[in-house]
Amino acid sequence: MPEHGTAWDVLRQEMLERGRNDVKWREGKTAVYVFNAGEDVAQVQKEAYTMYMSENGLGPLAFPSLKQMEDEVIAMGLGLLHGPDGAVGNITSGGTDSINMAVKAARDYGRQVKGMTGTLNIVAPWSAHPAFDKAAKMMELEIRRVPVGDDLKADVAAMAEKIDGSTIMLVGSAPCFPYGLIDPIEALGKLAEEKDVWMHVDACVGGYIAPFVRMNGGDVPPFDFEVPGVKSMSADLHKYGYCAKGASTVLYRSEELRSYMIFDCDNWPGGRMVTPTLAGTRPGGAIAAAWAVMNFLGVEGYRAKHKLVTDARKKIEAGVKKLGFHILGHPQLGIVAFGHDEVDPMAVWGKMFERGWFTSVSTKPAGLHLMLSPFHAQVADTYLADIEWALGEVKTGNKGEKREARYS
């Protein structure tokens, strides 16, 4: 720590300089980590966040405004995701937080209601997010990952074989991150009911885009609480909800199910502490920004933003197919992954990096991976021109400097 403070204008300039080598996401050259819905949404995020940046979601009695905004955000989420009467939820810091809390609730439900003992397990498709592995490690659970089918979706029959008397949770994704594909949630829900297992749908990516894609005419299959076997869901506000980081939602079919998530302690000298999620302090800015963005856009605004996403995806799909790439599965939302039979996609990724693009990859099958935002509709032609160049460079053997692909 410096002995003396530094003027803000000096620090601000240094921060700008430090960011010069970061990916140029404002130019649309990243398709992971950042969701660029335009300057209008960004302005709402910033102003709403700073209005409540000092307030703390830990204290609903002190800050009833935050409690009201959180309740209204959750109500909007449940309204989009067919939450039945009595459905509830909370805002968390992100998708991993939401998944952790759902796993904790399912574990405690299994122990307290079903009398389960010993090493408990989670059955999930191989494509499910590593947050489930993280939760399993923290809670000393076994994670049973099951290979996906030829269509790259969850293999329901194979997952059924892995369920036993110690299974606390069955997982499906809507969509999975690696391929952007929605698992057969209806079939998994029926399996969960047959086996009397807690079913969680990880809609961290899709929860706040799939309903609007359906409204826009997309043939999105049932994936949420309209499937009776689904007990909980995770859906990220800071992804396709276009809210400020970090904000996600964890949702439950009933208050009774959520009760197994809640932390409640009065065995210390500071009085009773009750927290709905793992965090104590919860940034008021994230809650306020989520409320503001959702009300700013409304159904009409979200439909328009998400149409830009799906239009960009379709355009890029058509363009890369002409270049000899093949799409992995049949994506319907904002993620698309595609491979090539003649060249190494990682080599193409490296050449695209030289042009300033920072995107993700899939490893099995190997492919390039895009998680698209509304802004990408403006740069889809640029992306296609650059990938045509990159493909040509790789085919002619000009692979350039080898770079490591970093992906979420």
N, C-alpha and C positions, 0 to 999 in steps of 0.2 A: 504494500500500500504506500502511495507517495506521501511524503511528509506534509506537503501542501496541496490544496485542491487545485484543479485546473478549470479554466473557464469553459462553459458549455459550448460556445461556438468553436473552440479548439477541439474539444472532444467529439463534437458532432462531425467535424470535418474528418477526423481520424476514423470514425466509424464508417463514414462514406467511403473512405479510401480502402479500409479493410474489406468492404463488400464488393470491391470492383472485380475480384476474381470469382465471386459467387456466380452460380448459373443465372443466366438472363431470363428469369421466369416472366418478367414483365413484357418481354418480347415474344412470349409463347414458346420458348425453347426448352421448356421442361414439361414432362408429362408424368410427374410423380412429385409427391410432397406438397405441392402448391395447387390450389384450386382458384383459378383466376376467372371471376364472374364479371369483371369490368370495374371501372373506376367508381361507378355509382354505388355498387355494393361495398367496395373497399372503403369508401367514405363513411358509409353507415356503420361498418364494423369499427372503424377507428374512433369515431365520435361517441358511439354508444359505449365502447369499451372504456374510454378515458373518463366518461361521466361516472362510472362506477368502479374504477380501478382500485380504489382504496377500500371499498365495501367488501364484506366477508360473508360468503354463503354459509359459514359455520354458525352464524348467529341469526336465525330467522326471526327471533323476537326483537333483536336490535335492528334488523334490516328487513322488515316485512315486504318492502318493494321487491327484493330479490326473490323471496319466497313466492310472491305472486307471479313474477315473471317466469320462474322455473315451472310452477304449476301450469301456466298457460302454454309454455313451450312443450311440456310433456303432453298436455291435452291435444295440441296440434299434431304431435307425432303419433299419438294413439289414434287420432282421427284418420290420419293417412294410412295407418297400418292395421286397420280393422280391429282396434282394441275393443273388447266387449265391455259392457257395463261393469264397473268395478276394477278395470285395469288401471295400473299405476306405473310410476317410473321415477327416475331421477336423472339429473344431468351429472355426468362424470367428466374427467379430464381428457378422455380419449377412448378409442376402441379397446385398447388393452385393459384399461381400467374397467370399462363396461363388461368385458368378457370375464375378467377376474372376479367381479362382483357376482355375476350370474353363476359362475362355477362355485363360488363360496356358498351362495344360496342353495344350489342344488346339493352340494355336499352336506350342509347342515340339515337340509330337508331329509336327505337319505338317512342320516344318522338319527335324527330326532323323531321323524314320523315313521320311517320304515324300519328302524332298528338295525341299520346296516353297520357292520363292524369290519375291522381289518383293513387291508389295502383296497381302496375303492378305485374305480377306473372311469375314464371318459372314452367313448367310441366316436371317432371322427374320421372323415375322409382325408386322404393324404394331402388334398389341396386346401384343407382348413388352415387358418392363420396360426402362426407360431405362438400367438398370445395364449392359446390353450395349453401349449407345452409349458409356457412360463407359469401359468396358473397351477398346472400339475406339479411342477417342481416346488413351488412355494408351499403347496398344501399337501405334499407327499402323496400325490395321486399317480396312478398309472395312466399313461395316454396310449390308446390303441389306435394307431393310424392305419386305415384300410386303403389299399390301392383303388384308384378311381377306375371307372369303366372305360371302354374304348371311346366313349363320347366325352371323356375327361370330366364327367360328373360323378357324384357319389354313387357307389355301387350298393344299392339298398340290400340286396340279398347277402352280399359279402359282409356288410356291416351287421346284419342280423345275426350272423354266426359268431360275432365277437362279443355280443351282449351276454352277460351272465348276471348272477345274483348280486354282484358287486359293482354293477354299472350304475353310475349316478347321473350320467348325461349322455345324450345322443346329439351330435352336432350336424347341422347343415349350413351351407353358405348361400347368400343371396345378394351378390354373387361371390364366388371365391376370388381372391386377389390374383393368383397366377394366370388365370385364363379369362376371367370376367364372365363366368358361366354360373347360372342359377341351378343349384342342386335340385333334385326331385323332392321338394319339401312336402308335397302331399303324401307321397309314398313313405317318406321318413316319418311324417306325423302319424300315419296309420301304424307303422312299426312301433313307434314310441307308445302308442295307446295299447297295442297288443302286448308289449313287454312291460308295461307300466314303468316307463323310464322318462325322466325329465328330458324334454326336447328343447334345445336352444337353437335359434336361427341367428347366425352371424350376418346381419345386414349392415355392418359398419360402412361398407361401400355403397350398397344399394338402397338402404332404407329411405333416403331422402331424394332418390331419383326415380326408382322403379314405379312408384305410384303415379308420377307425372308422365312418365313414358307411356304408361297404360292409358292415362287420360288423353294423350296425344295419338292414340290409336295403336300403340305397340302391343303385341300379343304376349304380355307378361304373365306367366303362370302364377297360381296362388303360392305365396311364399311367406305370409305373415300370420297374424292371429286369426285370419279367416280359416286357417287349418287348425282344427280342434286340438290336435296333439301338441301344438306349440305352447310352451309354458313361459318362455322368456325370449327376448330379442335384444340385440345390440345394434345401434344405428348412429353413425357419426354425423353430428351437426357441422363439424368443420371440414367435412369432405363435400358431398353434393348438397348439403344444406347451405354451403357458402358462408358459414359463420366463422367468427374468429377462433383461432386455436387458443387453448384446447377445450373442445366441447364435444361431448358425445351423449347419447342417451342409453340407459339400460331400462328395459320395459318388462313388466310382468303381467300375466293374465289376471292376477288377483292380488289384493293386499296381503292375503295369507301367505302367498308364495314370496312376496317381497320381504316379509317379516324376517325371513331367514338370512337376508342380506344385512340387516341393520345391526350396527354396533352400539351397545348400550352398557355403560360402565358407571357405577357410583361408588366403587370400592377404592376411593382415594380422597385426600382432603380438599380437593378443589370443587366438589360438587358433581352432580351427575353430568356425564357427557354422552350425547347421542349423535352419531354420524351415520348418514345413509350409505356413504361410500367409503373407500379406503382413506381418502383424504380427510384431514381435519379442516384446515383452512381451504376454502374453495373460492377462487378469484371471482369477485362480483362482476368484473369486466366481461368475462367469458359468458356468464349467464345473461347479462344485459345485452351484449352484442348479438347473441343468438335470438333473443326475443325481438330485438329491433330489426334484424335482417329478415326474419320470417314474416314479420308484419309488413315490412317494406316491400317485399316481393309478392307475398300472397300467392294464391294458386295460379293466377294468370301469369305473374312474373316468373314463377318456377317453371311453368310449362314452356314459356318462351326461352328461358335459359337452357333448359334441358333439350329442347328441340335443336338448339345450336350444337349441343354435345353429340346427340345421335346423328345429326346431319354430318358433322365432322367425321364421326366414326365411319359412317357409310361411305363417305368420299375417300377416306384413307384406305378403307378395305378394298374398294374398287381399284384404287390406284396401285396399291402394292400387289394385288392379284395380277395386274397387267405386267408387273415386273417379275413375275414368277414365284412370288411368295404365296403360301397357303395359310388361311386363317385357322387358328386352333379353336375348333368347335364352332358354335353359332352364337356369338355374343349379342346381347340385346340392349345393353345399357351403355356405360361410358368407357369400359375397358375393352381393349382388343389386343390380342397377342398373335403373332404370325411368324412362321418359320420358312425355311428355304431348303430345298433338297440338294442344291448345287454349291452353296457357299455356307461358311460358318456365320451364323447370325451375330456372334460376338465380334467377329472382324468387322461386320457392317456397323455394329454399335460403336466400335472404336473410331471408324471413319466419321460417323455422325457426330461423335464427341468433338472431333476436330472442327466441325462446322458450328460448334456451340450448343449442340443438342444434348440434354441430359435426360435420359429416359430409363426405364427399368428393363428387365429381361425375364424370360422364363427359362428354366434350366432343363426341365424334362417334360415335354420336348423342348429343345433349344429354340428360342425365338426372341424377337423384339417385343416389347410390351409398352403399351401406351395407356395411361389413365387420363382421359381427355377432359378439358374444361371448355366453357363457352368461348373463351378467347381463341381456342384452337381452330374454330371455324374460319378465323381471319388468316391463319397461317398454314392451313392444310396444303395449299398449293406449294408453299415454300418447303414444307416437310417432304412432300412427294418429289419435288425437284432435287432436294438434297439427298434423299435416299436412293434415287436413281443414280446420282453421281457416286455415292458411296458404294453401291452395288457394283458399278463399273470399275471403281478403283480396286475393289477386292477381287473381282474376276480377272483383272489384268495383273494381279499379284502385288499391287502397290498397297500393302496393308498398313504401312506407316508404323508409328511407335505402338507397341503393345500396351494396352491400358486395362486396368481391372474394372469390370462393371460393378458398380455399387447400386444395390436396389433394396427397396424396403421389404 
